[in-house]
Amino acid sequence: MDPAKVSLVTRIQFYVGLFWGLVYLYCSCIKEMNFVMIYHFAE
């Protein structure tokens, strides 16, 4: 493998990881918000 290809693959893996990290954070935030909303309505 030549260095250019390696760096490209690494970059793609990095961005994919970043994307899924953001998706995960987004989902957990929404879950927290829903939980807070339900909690407020329950009172």
Buried (B, 14 or more C-beta within 10 A) or exposed (E): EEEEEEEEEEEEEEEEEEEEEEEEEEEEEEEEEEEEEEEEEEE
